Amino acid sequence: MAILGWILIIALFAVGLAGAVYPILPGALAIYLAFFVYGWFFSFGSFGVWFWTIQTLIVVVLFVADYVVGAWGVKKFGGSRASVIGSTIGLIVGPFINPIGLILGPFIGAFIGELIAGSQPGKAVKVSFGSLLGLFSSTVVKVILQIMMVVLFFIWISVN
């Protein structure tokens, strides 16, 4: 049973880290679920209130940062609320079309949103590049924080 437990934990970590780059995967939630799998297969005794507090705080920061950093990129380049919404819709829909849709989705979404808001095409392109900057910045933040979650897990179980 221990091997099955570790296979599930590692698989959830892999899905979680892939979710940092491919947003339709559950990302941080998969990593968080891996902690419960460890507890069910081995023991929750290794975890204390500090472990759960730190990990939960990281998950909350991930969710907030994911939206805020993406919106920041659009706003930084003069985007409107419509371009933020368009970029978000593109981020959700794009990956279902094809892997390139992961990048094109937010770009096109922000572009269309900015045109709907009444901007000129030149400004819409500028805002669209801002959405990509936000996407890439958000991805870097997610990767760092999710790796930190996994590293903290291994440190915690090895010490406790």
N, C-alpha and C positions, 0 to 999 in steps of 0.2 A: 504493500500500500504506500510505502514511503516513496517509491519510485514514481508511482502515479501522481502523488502529491507534488513532487518536484517538477514533473512534466507539466502539470497544470499551472504551477506557479511561474515557471519559465515561459510557458506559452502566453500567459496573461501579461507578463512583463514585455514580451516581444510585441504583442498586440498593442499594449499601451504605448510603447515607444514609437511604433509605426503610426499610431493615432496622432502623435505630435506632428507628423508630416502629412498624413492623409486624414483629413478631418471627419470623414464619415465613420472612422473607427472610434471606439469609446475612449481611447487615450488614458487619461489619469484615472478614470473609473475602473478600467481593467487592472491597472496597477494596484489600486486600492482594494479591488476584489481579491487580488493575489494574497493580500495580507490575511483576509478571512479564510482563504483556502489553506494557508499555512496554519492558521489557528485550528481549523477543523481537522486537518490531517495530523498535526503535530501537537501544538499547544498554544493557547492564548496567553499562557503564563509569561512568555518572553516579552509580551507587550504590556505596557502600563499606560497610565493616563497621559504621560508626556509623549509617548510614541503616537498615540491616537490624536492628541492635540496638534502635534507638529505636522503629521501627515494630513490631517483634515484641513489645517490651515493652508498647507501647500496646495491641496486640491481646490480650495476656495480661491486662492490667489491665481491659480491656473485659469479657472473659469472667468474670473473678473478680467485678468490680463488679456485673455484671448480676445474678448470683445473690445476692451479699452485700447489695446495696442493697435488692433486693426482699425478701429475708428479714428485713432490718433493719426495714423498715416494718411487717411482720407482728409481729415480736418486740417492737418499740417499743410497740405497742398491746396487748401481753399475749398474743399468739398462741402457740399450741403448734406442735410439729413437724408435726402433722397439718394445721394451717392453712397452713403454709409449703408442704407438699406439695400440698395442694389448690389453693392459689394458683398454684403452678407448673404443675400440670395444666391449670387454667383458662386460664393464659396461652398454653399450647400449643394447646389445643383451641378456645378462644374465637374466635380469628380465622378459623377454618375455617367457623364457623357464619355469621357476618356481621361487618361492620366494628365494630358495637357490641359484638360478642363480645370484642373486644380489651380493652374495659374491664369488661364484665360477667363475662367468664370468670374472671379472677383474683378478682374480688369474690365471685362465687358459689362458686368453688373454696375460697377461704379460709373462707367462711361454712359450707359443708358440712363442711370439715375440722375447724373449731372445734366444730361440733355433734357430730361423731363423737368428738371428744376429750372430750365431756361438758360443754361450756360451755353457759350459758344463751343464748338467742337475742340478748339485748341485748349481751352480750359478743362474740358471734359477729359482729354487725353492726359493732361498734367495731373488731374485728380486721380485718374486710373492708375498712373504710375505710383501715386501716393498710396493707393490701396495695396499695390504689390509690395511696397516698402513696409507697410503695416503687416501684411501677411508674412513676409520673411522675418521681420522682427519678432512677431508673435511666435513663429515657429522656433526661432532660436531660444526664446524665453521658455517655451514649453519643453523643448528637448532638455535644456539645462535643469529645469525644475523636476521633470520626470526622472531624469538620471539621478538627481539628488534624492528623490523618493526611494528609488531602488537601492542606492548606496546606503542610505540611512537604515533601510530594512536589514540589509546584510550586516551592517555594523551592530544594529540593535540585537539581532538574534545571536551574533557571535559573542557579544558581551554579556547578554542575559541568559 
